[in-house]
Amino acid sequence: MKKIIILSVAVLISLFASATVVFSGSGCLYDNNVTVALAATETEEPVMAATSYTVQKGDSLWKIAVKYEIGLSELIAANPQLANPAMIYVGQKINIPNASPLKSIEDEIVKLVNQYRVASGLQPLTQDWQASRVARYKSEDMIKNNYFSHTSPTYGSPFKMMESFGLKFSAAGENIAYGQRSAQEVMNTWMNSAGHKANILSKTYTHIGVGVAKKSNGTLYFTQLFFKKI
């Protein structure tokens, strides 16, 4: 029988006193001095250039990254020909990497989350590409460092990680899983677990990011990040 493992964690931070926290789920929250390297992480699935973009007047790498919903560090890593990423010129060709080779699964998970929410009389969540990037890093980190936990040896707690990547929120939660073979299968697993279901159907959250990564043996790792954006 295939072993399916899942975890959930959530935290609510007061809008008025950020030191006030309420915990739920199986995770923990604590301060951890973590140095976050924003360079592209080593993944089991190589990021290949999907297309190219011709620099226009007024462009910057940041503007191009936002346009294509990819991280700036990933964009820089895909363009080693740039001697100085802070200086690009009209007419230059910029390689645009795939944000995720598993994006279709990520998008399907978001779609299923919102179907469950609407069926429960809740508002759908807005998919946030920056949160999906962070979730993807988390899934990749679990593969790279061979662990399965809300607390990353690289980034610390999920909330510390989100803050380190610049996400601003008053409430946040994380669901993780591995071993499922599809978006529907992992959603079935989460929805059959009270803690994970509570994150998915929380009235508190407004946004979601989903990141999926594949281990060299084909095993999929899933991360959902839920948050109330501020």
N, C-alpha and C positions, 0 to 999 in steps of 0.2 A: 504494500500500500504506500502510495506517495505521501511523504510527510510535508504538510503545508504549515508554514509558520507565519504568524502575523503579530503585530504589536500596534498599540495606539497610545497616544499621549495628547493631552491638551492643557493649555494654560490660559487663564484670563488675567489680563493686566489692567488695573484700574486706570481710567482716563485721567484721574485726578491725582493718584499717588502710585507711581510706577513700581514702587517697592512692594505694593500689596498684590499678592498673587494667590490664586485659588487653583489647586491641582485636581485633575481627574485623570483616570486611566492608569496605565502601569508605568509611566515614565517618571522622570524626576527633572527638576530644573535647578541649576546652580551656576554660579559664575565660574568661568574657566578661561584663563588667559590663553587665547588661541591666536596664533598668527595665521591668517588666511592668505594663501597664495592664490591670486586671481588668474594666474596663468592656466592654460588649458590643462586639465588633468589627464593622466594616462587612462585610456578606456579600452575595453575589450573590443569595441566597435570603432574602427578608425573613422575620423571625421573627414570626409572627402569634399572637395570643392564642387558645389552643385551648379554654379553659374558664375558669371563675372558681371561687374558693374563698372560703368565708365563715370569717373568723377566729374561732377558738375560744379559750376561756380557756387560758392557758399557751402560746399560740402565739408564735413569733417568725418573722421572714422566713427566718432560717436553717433553722428546723425545717420550714417549708413548702417551702423549696428542696430539702431532703433528702428530704422525703416524695414530691416529684414528680421527684426525680433531675434537677434542673437547677441551674445555677450561680446563686449569690446575685446576682452582677452582672446576669445576664440577667433575673432576677426583678425587680430594682429598675428596670431599663430598661423593662420591660413595664408598670410602674406609676408613671408620672410624676405621678399624682395624690397620691402620698404626699409630704407636705411634709417628713417626717422618717422615713426607712425604719427607724430604730431604735425608733420608737414606733408600734405598730399597735394597734388596738382591737377588742374583741369585736364581731362583726357587720359589720366592714368587708369589702368585696369585693376580693379580690386576683386580678388577671389572671394566669393561668398560661400562659406561652408554650410553644409546642412546643419540646421539647429539640432536635429536628432534623427538618426536613421530609424527610430521607432516612434516617430511622432504620430503616426496613424493610430497606434495603440493608446498613446497618451490622450489624443483627441477623443477617442471612443470612450475612455474612462470618464472624461469630463462630461461627455454627452450622457452617459449612463447615470452619473451622479445627479445631473440636473433632471433627468427623467424621474428618478426616485424622489427628488425634492418636490417637483411639481405635483407628483402623485400624492404626496403627503401634505399638499397645501402650502408649500414653502416657495420662496422666491429662488430662481436659479442663481447659481454662483457665476461670477464673471471670471473667465479664464485669464490669468495674468502670466504673460510670457516670461517676465523676470522671475516670478516664483517658480515657474516650470523649469527654468534654468537651474535654480537652486536645488529643486527636487531631483533633477537629473544628476547634478553633482553628488547629491547624497546617495543615490542609487549606485553611481559609479564608485564612490568612495567605499561603500560596503563590499563591493566586488574586489576592488584593489587591495583593501586592507583586511579582507577575509573576516568580517564580523557581521552581526545582525543585531542592531541595537539603535535606540533613539539617540544615544550619545555617541558621537563620532570621535575617534582618536585624533582626527584632523581638525574638525570644526567645533567640537563641543556639543552642547545640547542643540536641538533643532531651532530653538528660539534665538540662541546666541548666533547660530549659523545664519539665520534669516537677517538678523540685525547686521551681521558682518558684511552681508552682501547688499546692504542698503535698503532692505524692505522695512517699511514703517507700519506698525500694526498695534492695535489695542487688545486684540485677542488672537490666538493662533492655536492650531492643532496639527498633529502629524499622524498619518497612517502609513505603515510600511508592511511589505509582504514579499515573499519570494517563492518560486516553485510553480506558480500558476502559469497557464499557457496562453491565456487570452485576457482581454479586457473584461469580458463577461464573467470569466472564471474567478478573477481576483475580486470583482465586485460582489459576486455571490458569497465569496469567503468573508469579505468585510461586512456585508449586510447580515450575515449570520452570526456576527459577533457584536455583543451589546456596545462595547466601547468604541469600536470602529464605526458602527452604525450611528452612534451618538455624534461623532464628528461629521459624518456625511449629512446628517439631518439636523444639524445645529442651526438654530435661528440666529445665532450670533454672527456667523461668518458671512462675508460678502464676496470673497475672492478665493480662487483655487489655483494651485499649480501642480502639475503632475509630471513626474520624471520616471522614465523606464530605461533600464540598461540591461545588456545581455552579457552574461559570463561566457568565457570561451567554450564551455561545455553546453551552451544553449539555454541555461537557466536564466529566467527573467527575474529582475529585482524591480520592485515598484515602490515609489514614494508619492504620497499625497500631502500637500501642504495646504491647510485651510487658514484663512486669516480675515480679520476685520481691518480693512485698510484705513489709514489715517494720513 
